[in-house]
Amino acid sequence: MIRGALLIALAALLWATTGIVAKFLFTGTELEAITLGFLRLAVALPFFWLLMRREQRQLERANPGARVPGSSLRHLGKKALIPLAALGLFQAFYQGSYLLAVDLTGAGIATLIALCLPPVFVALLAAPLLGEKPGLLTVLSLVAAIFGTSMLVLSDMDTAGTLRLAGILIALFAALVYTGFTLTSRYSSAGTPVFTTAFICFFTAALILFPVVWLSGGFEGLDTLAFHQWLMVVYVGVVPTCIGYVSFFAGMQTTPATLSSIIVTLEPLFVALLAWVFLGEILGPIGIAGAFILTAAVIVASRYGGKAGTDTQKGADTAG
């Protein structure tokens, strides 16, 4: 179990580098957030296709001659494909909104808001939507999460000089989209192999983002990116997205779901630390206190609010 926990922690660290590298790209180039979101998906898609095909061959060998859902895309009916396409829609909105929040505010505060609030929202909304009644600790964790987020906003006012309201609101929107993604994945994607889920989700998101980027002129100026900047784009698509994903699921095989959901809460803290070291982003005393309150709220929500669908939701992220 220790090895599994370390693999999940490694995945959280890799996911955390997404916002850091993205911020470097946004400050050093004219690259738009939505364009980077599309490029991240485009780079990752071939890897996820290979992972999906490997998964399908394993299912075929384990069930020779049987029509197993997930052993081929042809075996997935509309009942399975429609929810997976819906996950792709959520993913498209999340990619654009999260990276835009990073661009407008900072990698640390955007990630803390976009990734820490959803587990608390999920624990609360699971009651009316999925019939999972929240306990007192879940409700208290929601209050603590709101309080912690407010402290982060106040910290941003102190360190930035002005309240970057647009970026914070977009980060809140990303958190709501992530919540919808998680609830949809918990409700509808059970039984579909993880890499098949990820490939369909990423493919759908890329199809949605492509015309948006094209019509908005997001592809203009890509030829001005230097070689090392293209390497950064490829890094975002391969390392945190593909390698982080594989590391997470390798760890999930030997790690209880509740423990894994708690370990992945390290990601926003990793981002805050990396943003301080590499980007000079400082939360300040109020922001640091708010970050720990928000993280504690997430741990409580993950521990007592039921499984937060971590396996599926992280399959199409990152993330952060």
Backbone torsions as a table, in degrees:
resi	resn	phi	psi	omega
1	MET	NA	-30.2	179.6
2	ILE	-63.4	-43.1	179.1
3	ARG	-61.7	-42.2	178.9
4	GLY	-62.9	-42.2	179.4
5	ALA	-64.2	-38.5	178.4
6	LEU	-66.6	-37.7	177.7
7	LEU	-64.5	-39.5	178.3
8	ILE	-67.7	-40.2	176.7
9	ALA	-63.2	-38.5	176.7
10	LEU	-62.8	-42.6	177.8
11	ALA	-59.8	-43.0	179.0
12	ALA	-61.5	-39.2	178.7
13	LEU	-66.4	-42.8	179.2
14	LEU	-65.0	-43.2	177.4
15	TRP	-60.0	-35.5	-177.2
16	ALA	-63.8	-26.2	-178.2
17	THR	-74.3	-13.5	-178.9
18	THR	-57.9	-53.5	-178.0
19	GLY	-64.2	-33.6	-179.2
20	ILE	-66.9	-50.3	179.8
21	VAL	-64.1	-39.8	178.8
22	ALA	-60.2	-41.8	-179.7
23	LYS	-64.0	-39.0	175.7
24	PHE	-60.2	-42.0	179.8
25	LEU	-66.5	-41.4	-177.3
26	PHE	-68.0	-34.7	-178.8
27	THR	-83.5	-22.3	-176.9
28	GLY	-103.0	-8.3	-178.7
29	THR	-140.0	178.9	174.8
30	GLU	-96.9	15.6	-177.7
31	LEU	-63.1	129.4	179.1
32	GLU	-81.7	151.6	-178.6
33	ALA	-60.3	-44.1	-177.3
34	ILE	-67.3	-31.0	177.0
35	THR	-67.4	-43.4	177.2
36	LEU	-63.2	-37.8	177.5
37	GLY	-59.9	-43.3	178.0
38	PHE	-66.7	-45.4	-178.9
39	LEU	-61.6	-36.8	177.7
40	ARG	-60.2	-44.7	179.1
41	LEU	-66.9	-42.6	-177.9
42	ALA	-62.6	-40.0	178.7
43	VAL	-68.5	-38.6	-175.4
44	ALA	-76.9	-26.2	-173.3
45	LEU	-55.9	-47.3	180.0
46	PRO	-60.0	-36.5	179.1
47	PHE	-66.8	-42.2	179.8
48	PHE	-70.7	-28.3	175.3
49	TRP	-65.8	-43.3	177.9
50	LEU	-63.3	-41.9	178.1
51	LEU	-64.7	-38.7	177.9
52	MET	-65.2	-44.1	-179.9
53	ARG	-63.7	-39.4	176.8
54	ARG	-62.9	-41.7	178.1
55	GLU	-64.2	-40.7	179.7
56	GLN	-65.7	-41.0	178.8
57	ARG	-64.5	-36.9	177.3
58	GLN	-64.0	-40.6	178.2
59	LEU	-66.4	-38.4	179.4
60	GLU	-66.1	-40.2	178.7
61	ARG	-69.0	-35.2	-179.3
62	ALA	-75.7	-23.6	-179.1
63	ASN	-133.7	68.5	-176.0
64	PRO	-61.1	128.4	176.8
65	GLY	78.9	-4.8	-178.1
66	ALA	-93.3	150.2	177.0
67	ARG	-90.6	87.2	-175.7
68	VAL	-95.7	127.5	176.3
69	PRO	-58.3	128.5	-179.8
70	GLY	97.9	-16.8	177.7
71	SER	-73.6	-12.6	174.9
72	SER	-160.6	147.0	177.2
73	LEU	-63.5	-26.6	178.9
74	ARG	-67.0	-22.9	-178.4
75	HIS	-85.3	-1.8	177.9
76	LEU	-92.6	117.8	179.5
77	GLY	-82.3	178.5	-179.5
78	LYS	-60.9	-32.8	-179.0
79	LYS	-61.5	-29.7	178.6
80	ALA	-93.1	-37.9	-174.7
81	LEU	-70.9	-37.4	-177.6
82	ILE	-62.2	-48.2	176.7
83	PRO	-62.9	-35.7	178.7
84	LEU	-66.5	-37.1	175.6
85	ALA	-66.2	-35.2	177.0
86	ALA	-64.1	-38.2	175.8
87	LEU	-62.1	-37.3	177.5
88	GLY	-64.1	-36.8	177.1
89	LEU	-63.3	-46.2	176.4
90	PHE	-60.0	-41.0	-177.8
91	GLN	-63.7	-40.1	179.4
92	ALA	-61.3	-46.2	179.1
93	PHE	-65.2	-37.6	-178.2
94	TYR	-68.2	-44.9	-179.6
95	GLN	-55.5	-49.2	-177.8
96	GLY	-66.8	-45.2	-175.2
97	SER	-71.5	-40.8	-179.6
98	TYR	-64.6	-48.3	-178.5
99	LEU	-67.1	-33.3	176.3
100	LEU	-67.2	-38.0	177.0
101	ALA	-63.7	-39.3	176.2
102	VAL	-61.6	-41.0	-178.6
103	ASP	-66.3	-41.8	-174.1
104	LEU	-82.9	-27.5	179.9
105	THR	-115.0	-104.6	176.9
106	GLY	-152.4	162.2	-177.9
107	ALA	-63.1	-39.0	-176.3
108	GLY	-67.1	-56.2	-175.5
109	ILE	-68.6	-36.1	179.3
110	ALA	-63.9	-41.9	-178.5
111	THR	-71.8	-40.1	178.5
112	LEU	-58.7	-42.9	-179.3
113	ILE	-74.1	-46.5	-173.6
114	ALA	-69.8	-28.7	-175.1
115	LEU	-108.8	-22.4	-179.2
116	CYS	-85.9	-32.5	-178.4
117	LEU	-72.0	-38.2	-176.5
118	PRO	-54.9	-45.1	179.6
119	PRO	-59.7	-34.0	178.4
120	VAL	-71.1	-43.8	176.9
121	PHE	-60.4	-41.2	-179.4
122	VAL	-62.2	-46.3	-179.8
123	ALA	-59.4	-34.0	-179.5
124	LEU	-79.7	-44.2	-176.8
125	LEU	-77.1	-16.0	179.0
126	ALA	-62.7	-22.3	-179.9
127	ALA	-66.1	-59.7	-178.4
128	PRO	-73.2	-27.3	-174.4
129	LEU	-92.7	-36.4	-175.5
130	LEU	-119.4	2.1	178.3
131	GLY	74.7	19.6	179.0
132	GLU	-98.8	104.7	-174.7
133	LYS	-71.4	125.1	179.5
134	PRO	-78.3	143.6	177.1
135	GLY	-88.2	-179.3	-179.6
136	LEU	-61.5	-39.8	-179.8
137	LEU	-63.7	-34.7	178.5
138	THR	-66.0	-44.0	178.9
139	VAL	-63.7	-42.8	178.5
140	LEU	-64.2	-35.5	178.8
141	SER	-65.9	-34.1	176.8
142	LEU	-64.9	-44.9	177.8
143	VAL	-60.1	-43.6	179.1
144	ALA	-64.2	-38.5	179.8
145	ALA	-64.3	-42.3	178.0
146	ILE	-64.0	-41.6	178.7
147	PHE	-63.3	-45.0	179.4
148	GLY	-63.4	-40.2	177.7
149	THR	-63.7	-40.1	178.1
150	SER	-61.2	-38.2	178.1
151	MET	-66.9	-36.0	176.6
152	LEU	-63.8	-40.9	179.2
153	VAL	-63.7	-44.1	177.7
154	LEU	-62.0	-38.9	177.9
155	SER	-63.8	-39.5	178.6
156	ASP	-63.2	-36.3	177.2
157	MET	-63.8	-40.6	-177.1
158	ASP	-70.5	-42.4	-174.0
159	THR	-85.0	-31.9	-178.1
160	ALA	-91.3	-16.3	-179.7
161	GLY	90.1	-31.6	177.4
162	THR	-136.3	154.3	178.8
163	LEU	-79.8	112.6	179.1
164	ARG	-81.7	72.6	-170.6
165	LEU	-60.1	-42.4	-177.4
166	ALA	-59.2	-46.5	-179.3
167	GLY	-64.7	-38.9	179.7
168	ILE	-68.3	-41.1	177.8
169	LEU	-63.8	-38.0	178.2
170	ILE	-67.8	-37.4	175.6
171	ALA	-63.0	-39.2	175.9
172	LEU	-64.7	-38.7	176.6
173	PHE	-63.5	-41.8	177.1
174	ALA	-60.5	-38.5	178.2
175	ALA	-63.9	-40.1	178.4
176	LEU	-67.3	-39.7	177.6
177	VAL	-64.1	-42.5	178.7
178	TYR	-62.1	-37.5	177.1
179	THR	-63.0	-45.8	178.0
180	GLY	-62.1	-39.3	177.1
181	PHE	-59.8	-46.4	-177.0
182	THR	-65.2	-45.6	-179.6
183	LEU	-64.1	-39.9	178.2
184	THR	-64.7	-41.6	-179.2
185	SER	-66.1	-38.1	179.1
186	ARG	-68.1	-33.8	-174.6
187	TYR	-81.5	-33.6	-164.9
188	SER	-125.7	-17.8	-169.8
189	SER	-100.6	7.2	179.0
190	ALA	-61.7	135.1	178.2
191	GLY	98.4	-20.3	177.3
192	THR	-85.8	127.9	-179.1
193	PRO	-53.7	147.7	-169.2
194	VAL	-64.8	-41.6	-177.2
195	PHE	-75.8	-27.8	172.2
196	THR	-66.4	-43.3	176.5
197	THR	-58.6	-47.6	-177.5
198	ALA	-63.6	-44.2	-177.8
199	PHE	-63.2	-48.1	-179.2
200	ILE	-62.8	-41.5	179.4
201	CYS	-62.1	-49.2	-179.4
202	PHE	-66.0	-40.2	-179.7
203	PHE	-63.1	-44.5	178.9
204	THR	-63.5	-43.4	179.4
205	ALA	-62.1	-41.0	179.0
206	ALA	-64.7	-40.2	177.7
207	LEU	-62.3	-36.3	-179.9
208	ILE	-72.5	-41.7	-175.5
209	LEU	-75.6	-30.5	-175.1
210	PHE	-55.4	-54.6	-179.8
211	PRO	-64.9	-30.8	178.7
212	VAL	-65.1	-45.7	179.3
213	VAL	-65.4	-41.6	-178.2
214	TRP	-63.0	-48.7	-176.9
215	LEU	-70.4	-27.6	-179.4
216	SER	-86.8	0.6	179.7
217	GLY	76.3	21.6	-176.9
218	GLY	-68.7	-20.2	179.7
219	PHE	-84.6	-11.0	-179.3
220	GLU	-68.7	135.1	177.2
221	GLY	87.3	1.0	178.4
222	LEU	-63.3	-27.9	-179.8
223	ASP	-71.3	-8.8	177.9
224	THR	-88.3	-7.7	178.9
225	LEU	-68.5	133.7	177.8
226	ALA	-74.2	166.7	-176.9
227	PHE	-59.6	-43.4	-178.4
228	HIS	-67.8	-26.4	177.3
229	GLN	-74.8	-35.9	173.2
230	TRP	-64.7	-36.6	176.0
231	LEU	-61.9	-35.5	177.3
232	MET	-66.5	-38.9	176.9
233	VAL	-63.4	-46.0	178.7
234	VAL	-62.8	-38.6	178.2
235	TYR	-57.6	-46.9	-178.7
236	VAL	-60.5	-37.1	-178.9
237	GLY	-76.9	-28.9	-173.5
238	VAL	-99.9	-54.1	-169.7
239	VAL	-72.7	-64.2	-179.9
240	PRO	-69.4	-31.5	-175.7
241	THR	-80.9	-56.6	-174.9
242	CYS	-84.3	-54.4	-177.7
243	ILE	-66.1	-40.5	177.9
244	GLY	-61.4	-40.2	179.4
245	TYR	-63.5	-48.3	-179.5
246	VAL	-63.1	-41.4	178.3
247	SER	-61.6	-40.7	-179.4
248	PHE	-62.7	-48.0	-177.2
249	PHE	-71.8	-28.9	173.6
250	ALA	-64.6	-40.5	178.1
251	GLY	-70.1	-34.1	-179.0
252	MET	-63.3	-24.7	-177.4
253	GLN	-64.2	-26.8	-177.2
254	THR	-123.3	8.5	-176.9
255	THR	-119.7	130.3	177.3
256	PRO	-57.1	146.9	-175.4
257	ALA	-60.4	-40.2	-178.8
258	THR	-63.5	-43.8	179.5
259	LEU	-64.8	-40.7	-179.8
260	SER	-64.8	-38.4	179.5
261	SER	-66.0	-27.6	177.3
262	ILE	-78.8	-40.8	-178.9
263	ILE	-62.5	-38.4	-177.4
264	VAL	-68.1	-14.0	175.0
265	THR	-69.4	-7.3	173.5
266	LEU	-68.4	-22.6	-175.5
267	GLU	-55.7	-52.4	179.4
268	PRO	-60.9	-35.2	178.2
269	LEU	-69.3	-37.8	174.4
270	PHE	-60.2	-42.6	-179.8
271	VAL	-62.2	-45.9	-179.6
272	ALA	-60.1	-41.1	179.5
273	LEU	-67.4	-46.7	179.8
274	LEU	-64.6	-37.3	179.0
275	ALA	-65.3	-34.6	177.3
276	TRP	-69.7	-42.1	-177.0
277	VAL	-72.4	-47.4	-170.9
278	PHE	-98.0	-27.0	-176.1
279	LEU	-111.2	-8.5	-179.4
280	GLY	72.8	18.5	178.5
281	GLU	-78.1	126.1	-178.6
282	ILE	-118.7	124.3	178.9
283	LEU	-76.9	-31.3	-174.9
284	GLY	83.9	167.4	-177.5
285	PRO	-57.5	-43.8	-179.7
286	ILE	-64.8	-42.9	-179.7
287	GLY	-65.9	-39.9	178.2
288	ILE	-63.2	-43.3	177.7
289	ALA	-63.0	-41.9	178.7
290	GLY	-64.2	-38.0	179.2
291	ALA	-63.6	-41.9	179.8
292	PHE	-70.3	-36.8	176.6
293	ILE	-64.3	-44.2	179.6
294	LEU	-63.4	-42.7	179.2
295	THR	-65.4	-41.5	177.9
296	ALA	-62.5	-38.5	178.3
297	ALA	-63.0	-39.0	178.8
298	VAL	-65.7	-42.3	179.6
299	ILE	-62.0	-42.8	178.4
300	VAL	-64.1	-44.8	179.6
301	ALA	-63.0	-39.1	179.5
302	SER	-68.9	-35.7	-175.8
303	ARG	-78.2	-38.6	-172.8
304	TYR	-114.8	-6.1	-177.3
305	GLY	-98.9	10.4	-179.4
306	GLY	92.3	167.1	-179.7
307	LYS	-64.7	130.1	-172.8
308	ALA	-91.8	20.7	177.6
309	GLY	64.6	31.2	-172.1
310	THR	-61.4	-38.4	-175.1
311	ASP	-60.6	-46.1	-177.5
312	THR	-77.6	-42.1	-174.6
313	GLN	-64.0	-40.1	-179.7
314	LYS	-74.9	-18.2	178.5
315	GLY	-64.6	-26.7	-177.4
316	ALA	-114.3	10.1	-176.8
317	ASP	-81.5	-139.0	175.7
318	THR	62.8	89.6	128.2
319	ALA	13.8	127.6	154.4
320	GLY	-10.7	NA	NA
